[in-house]
């Protein structure tokens, strides 16, 4: 071998050592950041009012008064509106007059029966006459009771011409105009209780045992970004959804300041255990073929396939726990990577 050829061979060897193992694939290597986190389940559902009630009159009639408008806040027992009461007021007056007449007739019959009872004791009135007057007194008392029932019925009908809020709420629908006819039971006003709201979601059956009523969770509106850490699991239903086989949850979301909007989507993050040591990596570094895993890279450039358990998924990152320490991993791993092989930094 000539001296020139020897020099060329030596330079080639140095270059190969500098560039790494022959045919070693080039990969992008990223750091795995140590964090402390707990296993979490994040699911999306719809925020709804804690109470929703369409309200209508129990009787039909002409709507003459509407005291509230859309968007108004009403108190428990506050009058919302009423129907025309001209006819029902006349019926109440008629029933009350009938009661007065029945009471007057009863008073007279009772007086006659009382006097005949004394006369019967003296022998001045026959037993037959006494029984007749006593029966008339009882009939008069029955007429009074019947008249009282008529008055009660008329007044009940009168009250049903007025509609009141059964709980404090927000009016989300109300008539724009009065004067129209409404039928019995026809919804005229719609009330929603918007504080608190109720978030309905479903979770996998495997996490059901880790979720209990009273657990505090974080809720974030997907549209506006409004969030709270004071939402509370209200109930964990013991029956799975027949379509998805997932367990339904209802979560109470405080909304005193109105930051959340009913009937919009929100995301809840539920902590499922105590915080533990974990690492945060780009979501693109997580492999799923044959089970979730990452490819760890040591200082010599050797690959090690490490199984992981996902604790939390973010928009661009994922938090995982590993069985062995991991400091740097391969980003965008491919099926060509083999456990124990050598790689070089791209």
C-alpha positions as CSV (number, residue, x, y, z in Angstrom):
1,X,0.0,0.0,0.0
2,X,1.4,3.4,-0.9
3,X,1.6,6.2,1.7
4,X,-1.1,8.1,-0.1
5,X,-3.5,5.1,0.0
6,X,-2.7,4.6,3.7
7,X,-3.6,8.2,4.5
8,X,-6.9,7.9,2.6
9,X,-7.8,4.8,4.5
10,X,-7.0,6.5,7.8
11,X,-9.1,9.6,6.9
12,X,-12.0,7.4,5.9
13,X,-12.0,5.6,9.3
14,X,-11.9,8.8,11.2
15,X,-14.9,10.2,9.1
16,X,-16.9,7.0,9.7
17,X,-16.3,7.2,13.5
18,X,-17.3,10.8,13.5
19,X,-20.5,10.1,11.6
20,X,-21.4,7.0,13.7
21,X,-21.9,3.4,12.9
22,X,-22.1,2.4,9.3
23,X,-25.7,2.4,7.9
24,X,-27.0,3.7,11.3
25,X,-30.4,5.4,10.6
26,X,-30.7,9.1,11.3
27,X,-33.5,10.1,13.7
28,X,-34.7,13.2,15.5
29,X,-34.0,12.9,19.2
30,X,-35.9,15.0,21.7
31,X,-35.6,15.4,25.5
32,X,-38.1,13.7,27.9
33,X,-38.9,16.3,30.6
34,X,-39.4,14.9,34.1
35,X,-42.7,16.0,35.7
36,X,-45.0,15.0,38.5
37,X,-48.5,14.1,37.4
38,X,-51.4,11.9,38.1
39,X,-53.4,9.7,35.7
40,X,-56.2,11.8,34.2
41,X,-59.2,11.2,32.1
42,X,-60.3,14.1,29.8
43,X,-63.6,13.9,28.1
44,X,-66.0,16.3,26.4
45,X,-69.7,16.8,27.0
46,X,-72.5,19.3,26.8
47,X,-73.2,21.9,29.5
48,X,-76.9,22.1,30.3
49,X,-79.1,24.0,32.8
50,X,-79.5,22.4,36.2
51,X,-83.3,23.0,35.7
52,X,-85.3,23.5,32.5
53,X,-89.0,24.0,32.6
54,X,-91.5,25.0,29.9
55,X,-94.4,26.6,31.7
56,X,-98.0,26.9,30.5
57,X,-101.4,27.7,32.1
58,X,-103.5,24.7,33.3
59,X,-106.6,26.4,31.7
60,X,-107.1,28.0,28.4
61,X,-107.8,31.7,27.8
62,X,-106.6,35.0,26.4
63,X,-103.1,36.1,27.5
64,X,-103.6,39.7,28.7
65,X,-100.4,40.3,30.8
66,X,-96.8,39.2,30.4
67,X,-94.6,40.7,33.2
68,X,-91.2,39.3,32.0
69,X,-89.1,39.3,28.9
70,X,-86.5,37.0,27.5
71,X,-83.3,37.2,29.5
72,X,-84.9,38.4,32.7
73,X,-83.9,36.9,36.0
74,X,-86.9,35.9,38.1
75,X,-87.3,34.9,41.8
76,X,-89.1,31.9,43.2
77,X,-92.9,32.7,43.2
78,X,-92.6,35.8,40.9
79,X,-95.6,36.3,38.7
80,X,-94.8,35.7,35.0
81,X,-98.1,36.6,33.4
82,X,-101.9,36.0,33.5
83,X,-104.9,35.3,31.4
84,X,-108.1,37.4,31.1
85,X,-110.0,36.9,34.4
86,X,-113.3,38.5,33.6
87,X,-115.3,35.3,33.3
88,X,-113.6,33.5,36.1
89,X,-114.1,36.5,38.5
90,X,-117.8,36.4,37.8
91,X,-117.8,32.6,38.5
92,X,-116.1,33.2,41.8
93,X,-118.6,35.9,42.7
94,X,-121.5,33.6,41.8
95,X,-120.0,30.8,43.9
96,X,-119.5,33.1,46.9
97,X,-123.1,34.3,46.6
98,X,-124.4,30.8,46.5
99,X,-122.4,30.1,49.7
100,X,-124.0,33.0,51.4
101,X,-127.4,31.8,50.5
102,X,-126.7,28.2,51.6
103,X,-125.3,29.5,54.9
104,X,-128.5,31.6,55.5
105,X,-130.7,28.6,54.7
106,X,-128.7,26.4,57.0
107,X,-128.9,28.9,59.8
108,X,-132.7,29.0,59.6
109,X,-133.0,25.2,59.3
110,X,-130.7,24.7,62.3
111,X,-132.7,27.2,64.4
112,X,-136.0,25.3,63.6
113,X,-134.4,22.0,64.4
114,X,-133.1,23.3,67.7
115,X,-136.5,24.7,68.8
116,X,-138.3,21.5,67.8
117,X,-135.8,19.5,69.8
118,X,-136.8,21.5,72.9
119,X,-140.5,21.2,72.1
120,X,-140.2,17.5,71.6
121,X,-138.7,17.1,75.0
122,X,-141.8,19.0,76.4
123,X,-144.1,16.8,74.3
124,X,-145.4,19.6,72.1
125,X,-143.9,18.3,68.9
126,X,-144.3,14.8,67.6
127,X,-141.3,12.5,66.9
128,X,-142.1,12.6,63.2
129,X,-142.0,16.4,63.0
130,X,-138.7,16.5,64.9
131,X,-137.2,14.0,62.5
132,X,-138.3,16.1,59.5
133,X,-136.8,19.3,60.8
134,X,-133.6,17.5,61.8
135,X,-133.3,16.1,58.3
136,X,-133.8,19.5,56.8
137,X,-131.0,20.9,59.0
138,X,-128.7,18.2,57.9
139,X,-129.6,18.8,54.2
140,X,-128.9,22.5,54.7
141,X,-125.5,21.8,56.2
142,X,-124.7,19.6,53.2
143,X,-125.7,22.5,50.9
144,X,-123.3,24.7,52.7
145,X,-120.5,22.2,52.2
146,X,-121.4,21.9,48.6
147,X,-121.4,25.7,48.2
148,X,-118.0,25.9,49.9
149,X,-116.6,23.3,47.5
150,X,-117.9,25.4,44.6
151,X,-116.2,28.5,46.0
152,X,-112.9,26.6,46.4
153,X,-113.2,25.2,42.9
154,X,-113.9,28.7,41.4
155,X,-111.0,30.3,43.3
156,X,-108.7,27.5,42.2
157,X,-109.7,28.2,38.6
158,X,-109.0,31.9,39.3
159,X,-105.5,31.1,40.5
160,X,-104.8,29.1,37.5
161,X,-105.2,32.2,35.4
162,X,-101.9,33.4,36.9
163,X,-98.5,31.8,36.3
164,X,-95.6,32.1,38.7
165,X,-92.0,30.9,38.6
166,X,-91.5,27.7,40.7
167,X,-87.8,28.5,41.2
168,X,-85.3,31.3,40.7
169,X,-84.3,31.1,37.0
170,X,-83.6,33.0,33.8
171,X,-86.4,33.5,31.3
172,X,-85.2,32.1,27.9
173,X,-88.5,32.4,26.1
174,X,-91.5,34.6,26.7
175,X,-94.3,35.9,24.4
176,X,-93.4,39.0,22.4
177,X,-97.1,40.2,22.4
178,X,-100.2,39.7,24.5
179,X,-103.8,39.3,23.4
180,X,-103.5,35.9,21.8
181,X,-105.4,32.7,22.9
182,X,-103.4,29.9,24.6
183,X,-104.6,26.4,25.2
184,X,-104.3,24.4,28.4
185,X,-100.7,23.2,28.9
186,X,-99.4,25.1,26.0
187,X,-95.8,26.3,26.8
188,X,-95.9,30.1,27.2
189,X,-92.7,30.7,29.1
190,X,-89.5,28.7,29.3
191,X,-87.2,28.9,32.4
192,X,-83.7,27.8,32.9
193,X,-81.6,27.7,36.0
194,X,-78.1,28.6,34.8
195,X,-76.3,28.5,38.1
196,X,-75.1,25.9,38.5
197,X,-74.9,24.2,35.1
198,X,-74.8,20.4,34.7
199,X,-72.1,18.8,32.5
200,X,-73.0,15.3,31.2
201,X,-70.2,13.1,30.0
202,X,-69.3,9.4,29.8
203,X,-66.1,7.7,30.8
204,X,-64.6,4.2,30.2
205,X,-65.8,1.5,32.6
206,X,-62.3,0.8,33.8
207,X,-62.0,4.2,35.5
208,X,-65.4,4.2,37.2
209,X,-64.0,2.9,40.5
210,X,-61.6,5.9,40.7
211,X,-64.4,8.5,40.3
212,X,-66.7,9.2,43.3
213,X,-69.5,11.7,43.9
214,X,-68.0,14.9,45.4
215,X,-64.7,14.7,43.5
216,X,-63.5,18.1,42.4
217,X,-62.6,18.4,38.7
218,X,-61.5,21.0,36.2
219,X,-64.0,22.1,33.5
220,X,-63.0,24.2,30.5
221,X,-65.4,25.5,27.8
222,X,-64.1,24.4,24.4
223,X,-65.3,27.6,22.7
224,X,-64.6,30.5,25.0
225,X,-61.9,29.0,27.1
226,X,-63.7,29.8,30.4
227,X,-62.6,27.4,33.1
228,X,-63.1,26.5,36.7
229,X,-61.4,24.1,39.2
230,X,-64.4,24.1,41.5
231,X,-66.7,21.8,39.5
232,X,-67.8,18.7,41.4
233,X,-68.9,15.2,40.3
234,X,-72.6,15.1,41.2
235,X,-73.4,11.5,40.4
236,X,-71.8,8.4,38.8
237,X,-74.6,6.5,37.2
238,X,-74.5,2.7,37.9
239,X,-75.7,1.9,34.4
240,X,-73.6,2.1,31.2
241,X,-74.8,3.8,28.1
242,X,-76.3,1.0,25.9
243,X,-74.8,2.5,22.7
244,X,-71.2,3.3,23.8
245,X,-70.9,1.0,26.9
246,X,-69.4,3.9,28.7
247,X,-70.5,5.1,32.2
248,X,-72.4,8.4,32.4
249,X,-71.3,11.2,34.8
250,X,-73.1,14.3,35.8
251,X,-70.9,17.2,37.0
252,X,-72.1,20.3,38.8
253,X,-70.4,23.4,37.3
254,X,-70.7,26.7,39.3
255,X,-71.7,29.6,37.1
256,X,-72.4,32.5,39.5
257,X,-70.6,35.0,37.2
258,X,-72.1,33.6,34.0
259,X,-68.8,32.7,32.5
260,X,-70.2,29.4,31.0
261,X,-73.0,29.3,28.4
262,X,-75.6,26.6,28.6
263,X,-75.9,24.1,25.7
264,X,-72.3,24.5,24.7
265,X,-69.4,22.0,24.8
266,X,-67.0,21.7,27.7
267,X,-64.1,19.5,28.5
268,X,-63.6,18.0,32.0
269,X,-60.3,16.7,33.3
270,X,-60.6,14.1,36.1
271,X,-57.7,13.1,38.3
272,X,-57.7,9.3,38.9
273,X,-55.0,8.9,41.5
274,X,-52.2,10.4,43.6
275,X,-49.4,12.3,41.7
276,X,-46.4,10.3,40.7
277,X,-43.1,10.8,38.8
278,X,-43.5,10.8,35.0
279,X,-42.0,12.3,31.8
280,X,-43.5,14.6,29.3
281,X,-42.7,14.0,25.6
282,X,-44.1,15.3,22.3
283,X,-47.2,13.3,21.3
284,X,-45.4,12.5,18.0
285,X,-42.8,10.5,20.0
286,X,-45.4,8.0,21.3
287,X,-45.5,4.7,19.4
288,X,-48.6,2.5,19.4
289,X,-47.7,-0.6,17.4
290,X,-47.6,-3.6,19.7
291,X,-48.6,-1.4,22.7
292,X,-47.8,2.1,23.6
293,X,-44.1,2.7,23.9
294,X,-41.2,5.0,23.2
295,X,-37.7,4.4,21.8
296,X,-35.1,5.7,24.4
297,X,-31.7,6.7,23.2
298,X,-28.6,6.4,25.5
299,X,-25.3,8.3,25.2
300,X,-23.8,5.7,22.8
301,X,-26.8,6.0,20.4
302,X,-28.3,2.7,21.2
303,X,-32.1,2.3,21.0
304,X,-34.2,0.7,23.8
305,X,-37.9,0.1,23.4
306,X,-39.6,1.2,26.6
307,X,-43.3,0.4,27.3
308,X,-45.2,3.4,28.7
309,X,-48.5,4.1,30.3
310,X,-50.2,7.3,29.3
311,X,-51.4,9.5,32.2
312,X,-52.5,12.6,30.3
313,X,-52.8,13.7,26.7
314,X,-52.4,17.4,25.7
315,X,-52.7,19.1,22.4
316,X,-49.0,18.6,21.4
317,X,-47.6,16.6,24.4
318,X,-48.3,13.4,26.3
319,X,-47.4,12.6,29.9
320,X,-46.3,9.0,30.5
321,X,-44.9,6.8,33.1
322,X,-42.0,4.4,32.3
323,X,-40.7,1.2,33.8
324,X,-37.1,2.5,33.4
325,X,-35.6,6.0,33.5
326,X,-35.8,7.8,30.1
327,X,-34.0,11.1,29.3
328,X,-34.3,11.3,25.5
329,X,-36.5,9.6,23.0
330,X,-36.9,9.3,19.2
331,X,-39.4,11.7,17.7
332,X,-41.6,10.2,14.9
333,X,-40.5,6.6,15.4
334,X,-40.9,4.3,12.4
335,X,-41.4,0.6,12.1
336,X,-37.8,0.3,10.8
337,X,-36.4,1.0,14.3
338,X,-35.1,-2.1,16.1
339,X,-34.5,-2.5,19.9
340,X,-30.7,-2.4,20.5
341,X,-29.7,-0.9,17.2
342,X,-27.6,2.2,16.8
343,X,-28.9,5.6,15.5
344,X,-27.5,9.0,14.8
345,X,-28.9,12.4,15.4
346,X,-30.5,13.9,12.3
